[in-house]
Amino acid sequence: MSSFLAWIEGALRACWRWLGIAANLALLAIMFGVSADAVLRYAFNRPVAGTLEGVELLLVFAVFLSLAATQAARGHVAVDIVAGRLRGKPRAALQAFTAALGVLLFAVVSWATGDMAIRSWQMGESAAGLIPFPIYPSRTLVALGSLLLAIELLCEFARALVSLCGRPMEADTDPAAPAQPLP
Amino acid sequence: MSVSAIGFVSGAALLVLLLLGLPVAFSMALVGVAGLLFIGGAGPALGLLATVPYATVASFSLVVIPMFVLMGELVASAGFARQAYAAARLWFGRLPGGLAISAIGASAFFAAVSGSSVAATATMGRLSIAEMRRHGYEGGFAAGTVVVAGTLAALIPPSAMLVFYALVTDQSVSRMLFAGVGPGVLSAVLFMVTAWMVARRNPTMVAVPEKSPPWAVRIASLKAVGPFGVLIFVVLGGIYSGLVTVTEASALGALCALILLAASRQLNWSVLNQALTSSVRISCMIYLIIIGGLLYSRFLAYAGIPFAMVTALQGFDASPLAVVIAMLGIMTVLGMFMDPVGMIMLTLPFFFPIVKALGVDPIWFGVLVVLQAELAVITPPVGVHLFVARQIAPDIPLSAIIRGSLPFMFCQFLVLALVLAFPQIALWLPGHLAP
């Protein structure tokens, strides 16, 4: 069970790494896109059409597809006054409980936003601008990102259960470890 | 269930979830959705869940946060901060506590190009803590100086924290950014004076002042602030003149930082990837807290809690100043245990409707909130800047760092009191902005 879980965790880490690179490229594209639009508008009075819609789509892509990786890196801030003081099984039990709450929350978010994405596609919902940009791709990314976060949390839940059943948690995957300040 | 009972139960549930270690964003979203389910049924709860996450993130104006953070991360990767610190030493090194004063001066410059106070603390900490100790400074004083000087990045624009407040309270981002200038500069000057006074009173804590270099050398050192000048001109000049919007200025600032990094031959894929990853993750954390906070505040509004609080407060006939001071007091306590972003998002749904009802200037209140939030990162037991300093210098005990930062912390309270007493410190500059 533990080795299967380790394999899943490894696969997820690889997945977050690739999604992280894609999110980084999206951020870079946002930087170039907004800058080019500003310069062209100021210098030649010719803004780049569709910048706003493109940037919004890229932002949704970068943020939602990084939700799971941010969670894996303990990047979502938490108060660890109680959890940080616990050790062993009480800590694993608490971690299992909070991870389960997280799974429940983001599974529901994913379902609700996914349903909205399907309706958006069926209605042909588009952005109110010069170019009728479809909105369903962004809405799909929101649902997908929430689902990936739920999967990451499910993995943390399983890891906590395994350690609750007797196997100690590995130091680097200790779910209750205090959040590291970002560099 | 009465409004006060709903408020009490939801507040207690939120507190329990936070103490259990559930991330702040998850806790607020969970209580918000569960509360809406309870009082309004599945319809409103699922409706909000389906729309709020997308509507929050798919916003052009929110690009400001990742761009300002990216700009700070890129500048942190370059050697500009090192050059600024070296230049500041030539100017201030001859004073008692000169290295600490130089670190504060360089932090103020760094703050003018960085949106993230954690990045500012980490960068200046790596540069100056070891240098100060090498020159005989007491470790706690050295680390304490850097820990507090790092908070300048949240006040002096561009600041992710000021933008965050402006976005969640629907205020003008540019006015909010310029409102941080006065209190930021005042803080920097008072921190420098404090370092000088501490060094004068405790000569054993600091090194012998460095020799005064010739004026020609000092003036030549000013070229080190060139990259900062370029970035300040592009970002703050662009916004102040009204030539570009805040969103455009933030992207242009990040692009300029990238070009400066490439021009100084320090740009490679690893540096860029690290800066981008850090920016994406910090932004991701902030966005999710905004989403959680919005779900929570919609629930509070649906339950009529802010209205009930405003009505109850009107019954007390309290003065707006007393109410604002009470709010800041609550934030001080919360800030000891929480990250500033979480603390702001947790309290604003309660505080902001009251502030608006009392007719308090929202920009002035925002500056006070950000000043308070910056106390949160240096107050134990949970203070991110303290942990950053510990990571940089693990041999300095946390208690020594806290002791070293105490005089500066007092200084921050003084700035808070001055901005409370004289709102013009914050409001004068935004009052002169191009419309």
Contacts between the chains, C-beta under 8 A, distances in Angstrom:
chain1	res1	chain2	res2	distance
A	20	B	277	6.0
A	20	B	280	7.2
A	21	B	273	7.6
A	23	B	276	8.0
A	23	B	280	4.9
A	24	B	273	6.2
A	24	B	276	3.7
A	24	B	277	6.0
A	24	B	280	6.2
A	27	B	66	5.9
A	27	B	70	6.7
A	27	B	276	5.4
A	27	B	279	6.3
A	27	B	280	5.7
A	28	B	272	8.0
A	28	B	276	6.5
A	30	B	63	6.0
A	30	B	66	7.3
A	30	B	67	7.5
A	30	B	251	7.0
A	31	B	67	6.4
A	31	B	70	6.9
A	31	B	251	5.1
A	31	B	254	4.9
A	31	B	255	5.7
A	31	B	258	7.6
A	32	B	255	7.1
A	33	B	251	7.8
A	34	B	63	6.2
A	34	B	67	7.5
A	34	B	247	6.3
A	34	B	248	5.9
A	34	B	250	7.9
A	34	B	251	3.6
A	34	B	252	7.9
A	35	B	248	7.4
A	35	B	251	4.7
A	35	B	252	5.1
A	35	B	255	4.6
A	37	B	248	7.3
A	38	B	244	5.3
A	38	B	245	7.8
A	38	B	248	3.7
A	38	B	251	7.0
A	38	B	252	6.1
A	39	B	252	7.8
A	42	B	243	6.6
A	42	B	244	7.1
A	52	B	60	5.1
A	55	B	60	5.9
A	55	B	63	6.1
A	56	B	58	4.3
A	56	B	59	6.9
A	56	B	60	6.0
A	57	B	58	7.6
A	59	B	57	6.0
A	59	B	58	6.7
A	59	B	59	7.7
A	59	B	62	6.7
A	59	B	63	6.2
A	59	B	66	7.7
A	60	B	54	7.0
A	60	B	57	5.2
A	60	B	58	5.2
A	62	B	66	7.4
A	62	B	280	5.7
A	62	B	283	7.7
A	62	B	284	8.0
A	63	B	57	5.1
A	63	B	280	7.7
A	63	B	283	6.4
A	63	B	284	5.3
A	63	B	287	5.1
A	64	B	53	7.8
A	64	B	57	6.9
A	66	B	280	5.1
A	66	B	281	6.4
A	66	B	284	4.6
A	67	B	284	6.1
A	67	B	288	6.7
A	69	B	281	7.2
A	70	B	281	4.8
A	70	B	284	4.5
A	70	B	285	6.0
A	70	B	288	7.8
A	71	B	23	7.9
A	73	B	281	6.4
A	75	B	281	4.6
A	75	B	282	7.6
A	75	B	284	6.8
A	75	B	285	5.2
A	76	B	23	3.9
A	76	B	24	7.6
A	76	B	25	5.9
A	76	B	26	7.2
A	76	B	285	5.5
A	76	B	288	6.3
A	77	B	23	6.3
A	77	B	24	5.4
A	77	B	25	7.8
A	77	B	285	6.2
A	77	B	289	7.3
A	77	B	338	7.9
A	77	B	339	4.1
A	77	B	341	6.7
A	77	B	342	5.4
A	78	B	18	7.8
A	78	B	21	5.3
A	78	B	22	6.6
A	78	B	23	4.4
A	78	B	24	6.4
A	79	B	18	4.9
A	79	B	19	6.5
A	79	B	21	6.7
A	79	B	24	7.2
A	79	B	337	5.8
A	79	B	338	5.9
A	79	B	342	7.8
A	79	B	382	7.0
A	80	B	21	5.5
A	80	B	382	7.7
A	81	B	19	6.8
A	81	B	337	6.0
A	81	B	381	6.9
A	81	B	382	7.0
A	82	B	19	5.0
A	82	B	20	6.6
A	82	B	21	6.4
A	83	B	20	6.8
A	83	B	21	3.2
A	84	B	21	7.7
A	94	B	20	6.1
A	94	B	21	6.5
A	95	B	21	7.7
A	97	B	20	6.9
A	98	B	17	8.0
A	98	B	20	5.6
A	98	B	21	5.7
A	98	B	22	4.5
A	101	B	17	7.5
A	101	B	22	6.1
A	101	B	26	7.1
A	101	B	30	6.3
A	102	B	22	6.9
A	102	B	23	7.8
A	102	B	26	5.4
A	105	B	26	6.0
A	105	B	29	6.1
A	105	B	30	5.3
A	105	B	33	7.3
A	108	B	33	7.4
A	108	B	46	7.9
A	108	B	49	6.6
A	109	B	29	7.7
A	109	B	49	5.6
A	109	B	53	6.6
A	112	B	46	5.0
A	112	B	49	4.2
A	112	B	50	4.2
A	113	B	49	7.2
A	113	B	50	5.6
A	113	B	53	6.0
A	113	B	54	6.7
A	115	B	50	6.5
A	116	B	50	4.0
A	116	B	51	6.8
A	116	B	54	7.4
A	135	B	54	8.0
A	135	B	58	8.0
A	138	B	54	6.2
A	138	B	58	5.5
A	139	B	54	5.5
A	142	B	53	5.1
A	142	B	54	4.8
A	142	B	57	7.4
A	146	B	53	7.1
A	176	B	21	6.6
A	181	B	118	5.9
A	181	B	122	7.9
A	181	B	384	4.9
A	181	B	387	5.0
A	181	B	388	5.2
A	181	B	391	7.1
A	182	B	118	6.1
A	182	B	278	5.8
A	182	B	281	6.4
A	182	B	282	5.7
A	183	B	118	7.9
A	183	B	119	7.2
A	183	B	122	5.7
A	183	B	274	7.7
A	183	B	278	6.0
